[in-house]
């Protein structure tokens, strides 16, 4: 009997020990979809596992705190924020700018509307976030130009009268895209054109000041095939209409000294990329009819070529005053043209100057009146450790 009592006592002790080691439930607070509730778990799990057991489905943008991989603890508070994102776009005006351009054809103080201003339009898109039903501040994500603004252009006359200045000879110049001329004194100025489309790369008076050779930009609809065309004003001493010449896409043109009604010109072709053309590096000599503008004699002196380094910009030419010699310049050299064969004979070579922009440097040349001396500027060698094309040195050479 005593032995049985001992056995029962031991069994009771073992049962009491097992009861003391039983794990208590884990209780967490879950906040989702506008309500808060208590959730029990019998064993430690991650936040993500708890949400799945509680049938809480998550969308891609929903935010959970603490993160899904966190192991839950007793008394933990878990929040689920429902997040939605949408894109909203709206059109906004782009204010036009005002340009006031001097026009010498107007009286002092006079103003004339050249072009009405018109606002442009751009589409602005925002990302809009709604968090648990509360709209947050929108965030701009893109801007797209819909309509380009059109500037307001107002032409204004000179601010006042200037004193008359004597001019020995004839002076032609470009103002507001038009050709103007003064002869004898500054008070004699008068417009030669009114179209406002002069391309200033070609603008040359004849030696006697009576003829004007110039280029005009082509209308936008023609720009894919031609960016300009040569024109001739046959007599600047009287009122006359310009005459269209045959050459187009002209990068250089000038009168040939000593040859009546004869011009030289170089051409290229339009390009969409900067600078807007690619030169042929050629040179043509044309004798023209000053009345009709027709060609009565044409020959190619310098054949079309790549033009060496940076040849896309073009070869530039300069006649001597008597027309007996013709100088040429390229990015890395200059010299004389053989007027019989068209060969380019170099006189000087120098390092190319890299402008790091969409234009290429060319030396300018000037002849003495007797055509015996040619003055020019050349790009110099490096003055330090910089590469030759970056040298800041330029020298005068003759």
Secondary structure, DSSP 8 states (H G I E B T S, - for coil): -HHHHHHHHHHHHHHHHHHHT----EEEEEEETTEEEEEEESS--BHHHHHHHTT----TT-EEES-TTSB--TT-EEEEE-EEEEEEEEEEEE---EEEEE-TTS-TT-EEEEE--B-EEEEEEEEEEEETTEE---EEEEEEEEE--B-EEEEE--SS-----EEEEEEEEEETTEEEEEEEEGGG-EES--SS-EEEEEEEE-TTSS-EEEEEE--GGGTTT-SEEEEEES-TTS----EEEEEESEEEEEE-TTSTTEEEEEEEEE-SSTTSEEE---EEEEEE-TTT--EEEEEEEE-----STTTTT--EEEE-TTSS-EEEE-SSEEEEE-TTT--EEEEEE------SSS------EEE-TTSS-EEEEEE---SSSS-GGG---EEEE-
